[in-house]
């Protein structure tokens, strides 16, 4: 497994040791300690033991290998759209979505303290800032207005640990404020995200699906992927069953699979559960017009839709 920056390693080792003692309680997340996914794991599952993983694949592998009972993965952001590669990774993982969590996202610009011991000026010493591509995109206007060059890193807190290790006051990081405390950095400015209603949706995955019944008091979501047949109006016909059966589809995204650009797959969220006659009829009609349809999970809504 790939390694974390030096300042993060002692914390990572301690978290991994705790998770290894009780793997069923562990929840895997991508990133270094202090990343937004770490915060989401702690808030969504307060009783769980957070297990840091270098990549999304590593976090999913931790559940498949039995080193964690669950994984929490960011899937989309209100400002920057879907998280890259997730639509490919989730179907391939063999895991099931068993929950979701919405978390407001706030970023801070941080940097190593100056040798003089004096505080930084208003960003004039920062020439470049490292962070995860999503965080860089969410802070694009802030960085551009100040002439700070965005540099990609595997995760936000890892970027903070990397900048701390480099100890170059010209380099900053865009990360959650807690990362500055963990890695001994100076916060130059808080709330550097371009939109202050910045929200990320996370999904929680496990190796076994949940089986929910239709409950009007606790509405559920069902997530699935499908690939329509390569014939005229196939998508239109596949979607017709949801309209005629009164099933609310809250999300539909397309993505290409492979290099031929001839096979388009779709990722969808609907309100309802398999076992409900209307949902079953809609899914059956969609499957009839599709080459493949695979349900990724049914889970309770974390916030209402519609």
C-alpha positions in Angstrom: 0.0 0.0 0.0 1.3 3.4 -0.9 2.7 5.5 1.9 1.5 8.8 3.5 3.6 11.9 4.0 6.0 11.6 7.0 4.1 13.8 9.5 0.9 11.7 8.9 2.5 8.3 9.5 2.4 8.1 13.3 -1.3 9.0 13.4 -2.0 6.6 10.5 -0.2 3.8 12.3 -2.1 4.3 15.5 -5.5 4.4 13.7 -4.6 1.2 11.8 -3.6 -0.6 15.0 -6.9 0.3 16.6 -8.8 -0.8 13.6 -6.9 -4.1 13.4 -8.0 -5.0 16.9 -11.7 -4.5 16.0 -12.1 -4.7 12.2 -15.9 -5.0 12.4 -16.0 -1.5 14.0 -13.6 0.1 11.5 -14.8 2.4 8.8 -12.3 3.0 5.9 -11.8 6.4 4.3 -9.6 7.8 1.6 -7.0 10.3 2.8 -4.7 11.2 5.6 -6.0 11.9 9.1 -7.7 15.3 9.2 -9.2 14.9 5.6 -12.8 15.7 5.0 -13.5 12.0 4.6 -12.0 11.4 8.1 -14.4 14.0 9.5 -17.3 12.5 7.6 -16.5 9.0 8.9 -16.4 10.3 12.5 -19.7 12.2 12.2 -21.6 9.5 10.2 -20.4 6.7 12.4 -19.3 8.2 15.8 -18.9 4.7 17.4 -16.6 3.5 14.5 -12.8 3.3 14.3 -11.6 5.4 11.4 -9.1 3.6 9.1 -7.1 5.9 6.7 -6.4 4.5 3.3 -4.3 6.1 0.6 -6.7 5.7 -2.3 -10.4 5.1 -2.9 -9.5 1.6 -4.2 -7.6 0.9 -0.9 -10.6 1.9 1.1 -12.9 -0.4 -0.8 -10.3 -3.2 -0.6 -10.3 -2.8 3.2 -13.9 -3.8 3.3 -13.5 -6.7 0.8 -10.5 -8.0 2.8 -12.3 -7.8 6.1 -10.0 -5.1 7.6 -13.1 -2.8 7.9 -16.8 -3.3 8.3 -17.6 -0.3 6.1 -16.1 2.4 3.9 -17.3 6.0 3.4 -16.6 7.5 0.0 -17.4 11.0 -1.4 -19.6 10.7 -4.5 -20.6 14.3 -5.4 -20.2 17.9 -4.4 -22.7 20.6 -4.8 -20.2 23.0 -6.4 -17.8 20.7 -8.3 -20.0 17.8 -9.4 -19.2 14.1 -9.2 -16.0 12.8 -7.7 -13.8 11.4 -10.5 -13.7 7.6 -11.0 -16.3 6.9 -8.4 -18.9 5.8 -10.9 -16.4 3.2 -12.2 -15.2 2.1 -8.8 -18.5 1.4 -7.1 -19.9 -1.1 -9.5 -16.5 -2.9 -9.8 -16.1 -3.1 -6.0 -18.8 -5.7 -5.4 -19.9 -3.7 -2.3 -23.4 -2.4 -1.5 -24.4 1.2 -0.6 -26.0 1.0 2.9 -26.1 4.7 3.8 -25.4 8.2 2.8 -24.2 11.3 4.6 -24.2 15.0 3.7 -21.5 17.2 5.1 -20.8 21.0 4.6 -17.3 21.5 3.3 -15.1 24.4 4.5 -11.5 24.8 3.4 -8.6 26.8 4.9 -5.4 28.0 3.4 -2.5 26.9 5.6 1.3 27.0 5.4 4.5 26.3 7.5 5.3 29.0 10.0 8.0 31.5 8.9 11.5 31.1 10.4 11.2 34.6 11.8 8.3 33.5 13.9 6.2 36.4 12.6 2.8 35.6 11.0 2.5 35.4 7.3 1.3 38.5 5.4 -2.0 38.4 3.5 -1.0 35.5 1.1 1.8 37.4 -0.5 4.4 34.7 0.5 2.3 31.8 -0.9 3.2 31.0 -4.5 1.5 27.6 -4.8 -1.0 25.5 -2.9 -1.5 21.7 -2.8 -4.8 19.9 -2.3 -7.1 17.3 -3.7 -8.4 18.3 -7.2 -12.0 18.6 -5.8 -10.8 21.1 -3.1 -8.8 23.0 -5.7 -11.8 23.2 -7.9 -14.0 24.4 -5.0 -11.4 27.2 -4.2 -10.6 28.1 -7.9 -11.6 31.7 -7.7 -9.9 32.3 -4.4 -6.6 30.9 -5.8 -6.8 32.7 -9.1 -7.5 36.1 -7.6 -4.4 35.8 -5.5 -2.1 34.3 -8.2 -1.6 31.1 -6.2 -0.8 28.1 -8.4 -3.0 25.0 -7.7 -1.1 21.8 -7.4 -2.8 18.4 -7.2 -2.3 16.0 -4.3 -4.1 12.7 -3.3 -6.1 14.2 -0.5 -6.5 17.5 1.4 -5.0 16.5 4.7 -2.2 14.6 2.9 -1.4 17.9 1.1 -1.2 19.6 4.5 1.2 16.9 5.8 3.2 17.1 2.7 3.6 20.9 3.0 4.6 20.5 6.6 7.2 18.0 5.6 8.6 20.3 2.9 8.7 23.2 5.3 8.8 25.8 2.5 6.9 28.9 3.5 6.2 29.6 -0.2 4.0 26.4 -0.3 0.6 26.2 1.2 -2.2 23.7 1.4 -6.0 23.9 1.0 -7.4 21.6 3.7 -9.8 21.3 6.6 -8.7 23.5 9.5 -8.1 20.5 11.8 -5.2 19.4 9.5 -3.3 22.6 10.5 -3.5 21.5 14.1 -2.5 17.9 13.4 0.5 18.9 11.3 1.7 22.1 12.9 0.7 24.6 10.2 -0.4 28.2 10.4 -3.9 29.0 9.1 -3.7 32.0 6.8 -7.4 32.2 6.0 -10.5 30.1 6.7 -13.5 29.6 4.4 -11.5 29.9 1.2 -14.1 27.8 -0.7 -15.8 29.9 -3.4 -19.3 29.0 -2.3 -20.3 29.0 1.3 -23.1 26.5 0.8 -20.5 23.9 -0.4 -21.9 20.4 0.4 -20.5 16.9 -0.3 -22.6 13.8 -0.4 -20.8 10.6 0.9 -22.0 7.0 0.5 -21.3 4.3 3.0 -20.5 0.8 1.7 -20.5 -2.7 3.2 -20.0 -6.2 1.8 -23.7 -7.1 2.5 -26.7 -5.1 1.2 -29.5 -3.8 3.5 -33.0 -5.0 2.8 -35.5 -2.2 3.5 -39.3 -2.1 3.1 -41.3 0.8 1.9 -41.7 3.1 4.9 -43.3 6.5 4.5 -41.8 7.7 7.8 -38.2 6.9 6.6 -38.0 7.2 2.8 -35.3 5.2 1.1 -33.2 5.6 -1.9 -32.2 3.0 -4.4 -29.0 3.4 -6.5 -28.4 1.4 -9.7 -26.3 1.5 -12.9 -27.5 0.4 -16.3 -26.4 0.3 -19.9 -29.2 0.7 -22.5 -29.3 -1.3 -25.7 -27.7 0.4 -28.7 -31.0 1.1 -30.5 -33.0 4.3 -31.2 -35.0 5.6 -28.2 -33.7 3.0 -25.8 -33.0 5.5 -23.1 -36.4 7.1 -23.6 -38.1 3.7 -23.3 -36.0 2.7 -20.3 -37.0 5.9 -18.5 -40.7 5.6 -19.3 -41.4 3.0 -16.6 -40.4 5.4 -13.9 -42.8 8.1 -15.2 -45.8 5.7 -15.7 -45.3 4.1 -12.3 -44.8 7.4 -10.4 -41.3 6.6 -9.2 -39.2 9.8 -8.6 -35.8 9.7 -10.1 -33.6 12.2 -8.4 -30.3 11.6 -10.2 -29.3 10.4 -13.7 -25.7 10.7 -14.9 -24.1 9.2 -18.0 -20.5 8.1 -18.3 -18.4 6.3 -21.0 -17.0 2.9 -20.4 -14.0 1.8 -22.4 -12.5 3.6 -25.4 -15.0 2.8 -28.1 -17.4 5.7 -27.0 -20.2 3.4 -28.1 -21.3 2.0 -24.7 -22.8 4.6 -22.5 -23.6 3.6 -18.9 -25.9 5.5 -16.6 -25.9 6.0 -12.8 -29.3 6.7 -11.2 -30.9 7.3 -7.8 -34.6 6.8 -7.3 -36.9 7.2 -4.2 -38.2 3.8 -3.2 -37.2 0.3 -2.6 -37.3 -3.0 -4.5 -40.3 -5.0 -3.3 -42.6 -2.0 -3.8 -44.7 -2.9 -6.8 -44.3 0.4 -8.6 -40.5 0.3 -8.1 -40.3 -3.3 -9.3 -42.4 -2.5 -12.4 -40.2 0.5 -13.2 -36.9 -1.4 -12.8 -38.3 -4.4 -14.8 -39.1 -2.0 -17.7 -35.7 -0.4 -17.5 -34.0 -3.8 -17.5 -36.0 -4.9 -20.6 -34.5 -2.0 -22.6 -31.0 -2.4 -21.1 -28.1 -4.7 -21.8 -27.4 -4.7 -18.0 -28.9 -3.3 -14.9 -27.3 -3.6 -11.5 -28.6 -2.4 -8.1 -25.8 -0.9 -6.0 -27.8 -0.5 -2.8 -31.0 0.6 -1.0 -30.6 2.8 2.0 -32.4 5.4 4.1 -32.3 9.0 3.0 -30.0 11.2 5.0 -32.0 14.3 3.8 -35.3 14.6 2.0 -35.5 14.9 -1.8 -38.2 16.7 -3.8 
